[in-house]
Structures are given as structure tokens and as C-alpha cells.
């Protein structure tokens, strides 16, 4: 039996997410902890590097989205994975904070071009009814990458951060480039159909009778005029405030507050990502069955609870509770963020819609590490900063709750 090519793309995207999560996003906290002590750089200055990862996404989002809608994802992803690897190789040679920022800028551009946003756009083009499941496979890669954070942390302690960065850069290119070659633009261009179902088949007819509502068909301009677009964008940004702050500062907080080593603290990050994997697996199924908006709001409540336990942890048990709740919330919510936009606005201009959404979400990505780092430098610990993050997570729950589906032009025309 022929395997639908869309699933091959979903697993290729998952592989690329493993690379980025393992080597950068979920391992960045390990670099922060060692550079703070070895180079003497402040939490705020290192947080600025984390913010740069998000700034590039904000600046490139609409441009990359326009290119994806017109030419497809393959070329963008191939260039991105090369830049991602070369940035790590450059980082292994730096001596100054400026050099560190320059290498992070190259890594950030690569991550933007070969990361979450273009990978999701590529996969969305091939799925409709099984969209949440397909995107959960992509998100699963990001979660699995975090399981290997102790490997990166251990390599930093054993071989040093320079050798580790060099090895990460080479591995990213050698493994990632072949995966990037697997991407295709739209199923119609290759004689295939969305979800692998011929629209003239009996299976398609049965599916249509079960779900008679046509897929929305918004242009980017029309989507921007809806309340739902901005609520989803703000909700996503608030979620990323919390997630990026944890990725950047959780290991350092455990080192300062509880005296853990980098490798010991990375165990809880590994545990967190194991539960993120479970959340992604559950979310892929639940997202195609239940209201993604309500589930996203519930996940933000879990994020708030997790931050409380991380902030006031005095033992490993409380850190375990943090890891479980934060991991589950992140895993469940993650695949919904792009799937719900495709559900609300359709595939027609999804690249541009997600690109503009990325600009808003990037504000949260930048703000989270900077806010926690600044308040950490100001007070000497992360208690105030992490409490602020808990409140932000609660606000995100309200925003997602209010983000009801818009009425598309095609649907409203039928109603009239």
C-alpha cells in the first residue's frame, strides 16, 4: 500500500525539529549557565542573545511567508539548515560578546528558515481533516529533541562548550540537509490529494457528509481584519513568553536556588520534554476531536501552575511536578497553534498568515527571556520574574478563551 507523501514530509519535519530543539532551543539554557560563569556575562546580556532568536523570526516572518505561498518550502528550508549549522561552527570560535551575538544572529536566521513556521506551512498544505495529527508529528520532534538535552549538557561539561558547538554545527548540516530535500510544495502539483483522499472517491463523499462545512478561504488581508487573528496571535505570544523564559533560565534558576549542577538540572528539562512528548501525542488525537481554543486555554492554566512550582521549589519532588505540568501543557498546546489558524483561515494564504502571526508571537519570544533575566539581575534571583510569568500565563488563558472562529466570506455568503 502506497504511503501518502504528506506523512513522509511530516516525519522529515519532525526530524528537523529534533535537531533544532536538541542543539539550540531546549539546550540554550545549558550554554547560558556555562557562559555566565566562564565568560562572566550577565543574565541580561545572554537573555538578549535568546531574544535575537525571536527577533529574526519577527523580521523574516512575512518575507518567508510570502515566499512559501508562491514557491514552496524546500529551498527555504535547505538554506536555513545550512545557516543553522554554520552559525554553531562560528559560535565555537568566538571570544567576545559581540562575536557571540553575530553567531547567534546566523543561527537565528537559519532557525527561522528551517524551523517551526516553514515546516508547519509545508505540512499544512498536505492535510485538512488530519491536520492536528500531522502537525503533532512535527511538534513531537521538538519535544523529542529536548529529551537529549542532557547529552548536550554532558558534552559541554566533558568536552567544553566550544567543541560541543562545533560538533552541533557539523551534525546539523550532515543530518538536516538530506531531510530538507524531502519537501514538496502542494499535493496537487504531484498528482496527489489533500489527506491522500481523492475528492471524487466514496471515502471523500462520506467524509463530506459527516463534515459539510467548507474549508475557510481567507486572504491574508481578510484574516488580519478578524478579531480571531489578533487574539490567537496575542495568546500565542503570551504562551511563548513563558516557554522561552523557561528554556533560557530554568537551568540557571535550579543552579542558583538549589545548588544543582548543569547536568543535574538538565535532568528536569529532560523529564519536562518527555511529558511534552506525551502531550504532543495526546494533542494530535484530541485536537482533531475537540475545540482547540478551549484546550489551549486550559494548557495556559497548567503553564501558570507549573511556574508557581518552579519558582518556589525546595526539593526535587516540586521540580518533578513542574516538569510534568509544563511539559504536558506545552506538548498539548504546541500543535494547536498552527492547526487552529489553518482551521480558521484555510490554506489559501496560510504562509503569509502564519508569517505575520510569527511577528506578533516573536514579541513574546523576545520578552520572556529578557523579562526574567532583567528581573533576575535586579533582585538576585528569579522569584519575581517567574511570578510575573505565572500571571502572564493566566492572561493567556483568557485570551485563548475569547478567540472564537471568524465567519469566513464564503460561509457568510451561504448564510445570506
N, C-alpha and C positions, 0 to 999 in steps of 0.2 A: 504494500500500500504506500502510495506516494505521500511523503510528509509535506505539509503546507509550508512554503518557504518562509512565511511570516514567523513561524516558530523558530526557524534557524536564525533569523535576524534577532529575535528576542533573546536567544541564548548567547549570540555573539555580543549583543549589547550588555548582557549580564556579565560576560567575561571582561569587557572593558570597564564596567563599573567596579568589579573586583579589584582590578589594577589600580584605579584611582582611589578607591576607599582604603585599600591596604597600604598604598605607598604615600598617600597625601592626606586626604580629608580626615580619616579617623586616626591616623598616625601623627598628625601635625602636633598634637599635644606633647608627644614624646620629644620632638625637636624643640618645642618651646621650653620644656623643662631643662634639657641639657644645655641649650644656648643661653638660658638665663644664668646658669652657674658658670659655664665655661667662658662665655664671651662677655658676661656682665651686663647684658642688655636688659632693659626694664620690661615688665609685663606689657606696658602700653606700647612700646616700640615693636614688640613681637606681635601684639594684637593687630597693629597696623598692617603687618605682613599678611595676617589672616584676612583682614578686611580687603586687601588688594585682590584676593582670590574672588571676592564678590564684586568688586568694582569693575573688573574686566568683564564679568558676566553682564553687568548693567550696561556697560558701554557697547558691548558687541551684540547683545541680545537681538535688537531689531534688525541689525545688519545680517546676522546669521540667520534669523527667521526668514527674512526676505529671500536670501539665497536658497534656503532649504525648500521653500514653497516653489521656487522656479527651477532649481537644478538638482534637487535631491541631496541626500546626506553623505554619500560615500566620500566625495572629495574633501568636504569639510572635516569629516572625522579622521581621514588619513593624515591631513596636515596637522590636525590637533594632536594626534598621538605622537607625532614626531617632535613637535614643540614641547609637549609634556615631558618626554624623555630627555631632550636636550637641556631643558631647564634644570632638571635634577643633576645632570652631569655638570652644568655650570655652577650649581649651588655647592657642589663638593669642593670647589676651588676658591670660594670667597674668603675674604679676610676682614671685610668691613660691613657695617650695617647697610650702606648703600649698595654694595655688591649683593648682599642678601636680598634686598628689595628688588634689584634688577632680575635676579634669577627667579624669584617668586613671580614677578610680572610675566616672564616667559612661561613658567609653569601654569599660571592662571589663564593665559590666552589659550594654551593647549587644552587645559581642562574645560574651558568654555566651548571649544570647538569639537571636542571628542567626549563630552560628558553628558550629564543628565538630560539637558534640554534637547540637543540634537538627536540623541539616541531615542528619546521618547517620541519626538516628532517622526522619526523614521519608522518606529514600530506602530504608532497610531495610524499611519497611512494604510496598514495592512489588516487592521482589526476594527470591528464595531461592537458586536454582541459579546465578544470575549476580550474586550479591551482591558478591563481591570486585571484579568488573569495574565494577559500578555505583559502588561506594564509591571505587574507584581514580579514577573521573572526578571525584568530589568532591575527593579528595586532589590530583588533578592541578591543580586551581585554586589550591590553596595553594602548590604548587611553582611554577606559572607566575607567581604574584604576586611571588615572590622574584626572578624574572628582571628585574623592573622596579625593584628596589631602587636601582640606580644613578640612575634617573630621580628618585626621591625625594631621594637624597643630592645629586644635582646641583642640584635645585631648592632645597635647603637652602643650598647654597653660593652659588647665584646670586641667589636672592630672599630668603633668610633663613628661619629655621625658623618664624617666626610666619606669614608669608604662605603658606608651604608647608602648615602645619597647617590654615589657613583653607580653602585650596583642596582639601585632602584631605577635609575635613568636607563641603563642598558636593558634591563629586564622589561621595562615598559615598552620599548620600541620592538624588541625581539618577539614578544608575545602579542602586543597590541596591534601591530601593523597588519598581520595576516587576518585578524578578526575584523579590522576596518574594511578589508576588501570584500567582505561578505554582504555588505549593504546594497540594497536596490531601492529605487525611488517609489514607485507605486505598483501594486499587483497588476493593474490594467495594462501596464507597459510590457508585461512579460506573459500575457495570456492567462493570468490568474485572476482570482476574485477576492474581494474583501472577506476575511474569515475563512477563505478557501471554499466558499459555497457559491455555486453557480446560481445567479439570481433567477434563472428560468427553471431551476430544479424543483422537485417536490419538497425537498427539505427547506428550501428558501421560502416556498409558498406557505408551508406550515409555520415557519418562524415568523413570517409577516402577519399571519392571522393571530399569532399569540402576542405580537407586539406591533400594533397597527400604526403607531405614531412614526412619521417620517423623521429621519435624522435632521437636526437643525442645519442651516446653511448660511451662517453669518459671514459677512466680510469682516475684516479687522476693524474697519470704521464703525460698523454696526455693533460689534461686540463692545467696543470702547464706550458706546453710548448707553450701555446697560448698567444697572446697579450691581448685578451679579458679578460682572467682570471685576469691578473695583473691590467688592467685598472679598472675593476669592483671592485677589492679589494681596490685599492687606492681611487677610488671615494667614496666607502662606508666608508672608514676610514676618509676621509675629511668631510663627512656628520656627522659622529659621533663626530668629534672634536667640531662641533657647538652644536649638540644636548646635549652632555654630559656637556659641559660648561654651557649651559643654565639651565639644570636640577640642576646643583650644585650651580650656582652663581646668577641666576636671582632674586630670592627672596632677597638675601642679597644686591644685587645692588639696588633694589627698596627701601629697608630699609635705605641704606646709602644715595642714591641720592635724594629720595623723602620723606623720613621720614615715610614710611609706616610700620605698624606692620607686624608681620609674617602672621597673619590671613588675613590682608588686601591684602598683596602681593600675598598670595596663591590664592586669587580670580582670578587674571590674569592667574595663572597657570591652574586653573580650566577652565577658558574661553579658553585658548590655547588648552587644551585637548578635550574640546567639539568640537572645529573645527578640531582637529585631528581625532575625530570620524567621522565627515562629510567627511574628506579627505580619510579615510580608506574605507568608504562605497562607495565613488565615485571611488576610485582607484581599488577596487575589480572588478568593472564592466569595467572600462576603460582599465585596464591592460590586459584583455583578448581580447580587441578590437584594441588597438593602440600600437605603438612602446614604450616599457617600457624604453628603453635607452633615447629617446628624452624627455619623460615625466620626467624621473629622473633628466636630465639636467635642465629642466625648474623649477623643485622643488628647486634645489640648488640656482637658481637666487632668488626665493622667500625667501629662508633662509637668503641670503645676505641682502635683503631689510628689512627683519624683524629685523636683528641685528642692522641695522642703526637706526631704530625707537626705539628699546630698549635702545640703547646707549645714544641717545640724547633726550629721552622723558622728557618733563617738565610737562605733565599733564596726566590724566587718558586716554584721547582720544588716545594719541600716544601709550600708553601701550596696549590699546584695539586693535589698528592696528597691533602691534607686535604680540599679541596673535593670531589674526586671520590668518595672513600670515604665521607665524612659524608653527602654528597648522595644517593648510591645507597642507603646504609643507611636513611636517613630516608624516602626515597621508597618503597622496598620494604616497610618495616615499617609505615608510616603507615596504609594502608588495611586492614591486617590487624587493627588494634586493636579496631575496632568489629565488623568482619565475624566475627572469631573468637568474640566474645561472642554474636552472633546465632546462629552455628553451634552453640554450646554450650548456649544457653538458650532459643532460639526468639524469636518476635515478640510473644508474648502480653503481656509486661510489659517490653519492651525499653527503653522510655523511662525507667522507674524504675531498671532495672538499670544503664543507662548513666549515669543521673544520680548514683546512689550511687558508681559507679566513678569518675565525674568528681571526686568529693570526695577520693578517695584519690590520683588522678592529679594533682590540683591541689597536693598537698603537694610532689610532685616539681617542678612548675612554679614554685612559690614558692621552694623550697630551692635550686635550681640557680643562678639569678642572685644570690641573697643570699650563698650559699656562695662563689662565685667572686669576687663583689665584696668581701666581707669579707676573704678571704684576700689579695686584690689590694691592699686598703688596708693590711693588716697587713705585707705583705712588700715592697710597692712594685712588684710585677709579678704576672703571672698564672700563673707556673710551678707553684707549689704547688697552687693551686686547680684548674688544668687536669689535673694529675697525679691529684688526688683524683677528678676526673670520669672519668678513664680506668678507675680501679678500680671506680667505681660502675657503669660500663657493663659491665664483666666480670661483676659480680654480677647484673646484669640478664639476661645470657645464661643464667646458671644458673637463675634464677627462671622464665624462659620455658620452658626445657627441662623443668622439673618440672610445668608447668601442663597436665597431661593432661585430656582431656574428662571431664566428670562423667557418671554414669549417671542419665538422667532417670527420673522416676517412671513415665512411660508405657512407656519401653523396658524398665525393670526388671520391670514387671508382665508384659510379654510373655515375658521370660526365665523368670520363675517359672511 
